[in-house]
Structure formats: structure tokens, C-alpha cells
């Protein structure tokens, strides 16, 4: 099993569609006893939260976010936690909106401390 996500800051490696999570978005993860949660913000997202569970290297969570234009959206995501060769963590994600049509895949990686 990959290492704990607790206290890690991750960011997408590529921008999604306009008005969504992108490379300027930062996720701060927390993990305890198989439960995960995170706060995120940046780019078009003013504030976002996710909450879910971790079983081994698999995450199952729901997310909700407030965007710069004042709209909200929510969805469901399954992620696989991967340990990278350089010691960082990557999440390979498969997500689907619940508040609107659409879904896709994304990758977020742990940022190196500056």
C-alpha cells in the first residue's frame, strides 16, 4: 500500500475544462483510519471539499466546490494511489459529475516542498 496522504499537498498535472480544477488548484489531504478528506482552492475554484474512504490504494470520495462565478457543482471520484520513483505520491482519478453532465480522468501529484 502506498504511503499515507495525511498532510500532503497535491495539484493536477494538467488543466481540465474552463471553470474546473486546474494546475493552479491545491488539494490539502487528510487521512485517518481509512477515512480521507481534503480542502482545495485555486484557479476557478474558490473553495472545495472532498470526503470519502480509502481501502488499500483505492480512494472513493465525493466532492463539492464553489467556483469564481458563484456556481456550485458536485461529483463522485475513484482514485488509485501510486508511489512515484522520486518518493512523491500520484492519484490516478476517474470522476463523474453528479450536478451536471460529464466525467473524465485526471492525475494529481504531490508537490515538492519549496
Legacy VTK file of the C-alpha trace (Angstrom):
# vtk DataFile Version 3.0
C-alpha trace
ASCII
DATASET POLYDATA
POINTS 114 float
0.000 0.000 0.000
1.223 3.498 -0.881
2.025 5.848 1.986
-0.494 7.976 3.852
-1.952 11.072 2.213
-2.197 12.872 5.562
-0.766 16.384 5.299
0.173 16.105 1.621
-0.482 18.908 -0.870
-1.296 17.755 -4.412
-2.034 19.553 -7.665
-3.325 18.478 -11.090
-0.630 17.886 -13.718
-2.874 19.379 -16.455
-5.764 21.821 -16.701
-9.299 20.482 -17.121
-12.082 22.310 -18.962
-12.510 26.044 -18.242
-14.185 26.692 -14.886
-12.906 23.468 -13.342
-9.968 22.260 -11.276
-6.617 23.056 -12.895
-2.885 23.337 -12.346
-3.372 26.321 -10.016
-5.629 24.266 -7.720
-4.096 22.922 -4.498
-5.542 19.983 -2.547
-4.549 19.528 1.115
-5.291 15.932 2.116
-6.003 14.373 5.491
-6.259 10.683 6.323
-7.220 8.753 9.441
-8.362 5.141 9.914
-9.451 4.616 6.310
-11.177 7.993 6.061
-9.916 10.739 3.747
-10.846 14.361 3.297
-9.344 17.417 1.675
-9.820 21.116 1.191
-8.957 22.648 -2.160
-8.868 26.023 -3.863
-7.158 27.830 -6.689
-7.784 28.846 -10.256
-11.505 28.864 -10.967
-12.302 27.133 -7.659
-12.866 29.456 -4.676
-13.372 26.619 -2.205
-13.822 22.879 -2.477
-14.125 19.911 -0.143
-13.919 16.192 -0.644
-14.697 13.363 1.752
-14.526 9.605 1.413
-12.751 6.386 2.227
-9.511 4.582 1.444
-9.206 0.823 1.069
-5.612 -0.136 0.300
-4.576 2.073 -2.620
-8.145 2.855 -3.726
-9.982 6.054 -2.815
-13.744 6.526 -3.134
-14.969 10.059 -2.442
-17.462 12.767 -3.248
-16.560 16.385 -3.834
-18.331 19.748 -3.847
-16.957 23.094 -4.980
-17.778 26.786 -5.274
-16.458 28.470 -8.412
-15.425 32.071 -9.091
-18.675 32.715 -10.982
-20.726 31.815 -7.864
-21.959 28.450 -9.109
-21.560 25.183 -7.243
-21.012 21.661 -8.516
-20.506 18.205 -7.053
-19.444 14.756 -8.126
-18.011 11.335 -7.335
-14.446 10.095 -7.846
-12.480 6.844 -7.676
-8.705 7.229 -7.413
-5.724 4.916 -7.265
-2.809 5.988 -5.063
0.588 5.421 -6.698
4.041 5.852 -5.130
6.332 7.599 -7.634
10.015 6.680 -8.032
11.063 10.066 -6.604
9.138 9.419 -3.347
6.105 11.562 -4.170
2.512 10.334 -4.468
0.255 10.443 -7.548
-3.512 9.915 -7.729
-4.909 8.497 -10.973
-8.537 9.615 -10.929
-11.772 8.645 -12.663
-14.554 11.128 -11.861
-18.123 11.918 -12.792
-20.248 14.977 -12.123
-23.470 14.436 -10.175
-24.732 18.035 -10.503
-24.299 18.198 -14.276
-23.441 16.031 -17.276
-19.918 14.769 -17.817
-16.953 12.977 -16.375
-13.380 12.093 -17.174
-9.968 11.224 -15.861
-7.258 13.303 -14.250
-3.942 12.973 -12.487
-2.830 14.877 -9.403
0.658 14.695 -7.926
2.238 15.645 -4.646
4.009 18.985 -4.786
7.591 19.130 -3.618
8.148 21.468 -0.655
9.514 24.848 -1.736
LINES 1 115
114 0 1 2 3 4 5 6 7 8 9 10 11 12 13 14 15 16 17 18 19 20 21 22 23 24 25 26 27 28 29 30 31 32 33 34 35 36 37 38 39 40 41 42 43 44 45 46 47 48 49 50 51 52 53 54 55 56 57 58 59 60 61 62 63 64 65 66 67 68 69 70 71 72 73 74 75 76 77 78 79 80 81 82 83 84 85 86 87 88 89 90 91 92 93 94 95 96 97 98 99 100 101 102 103 104 105 106 107 108 109 110 111 112 113
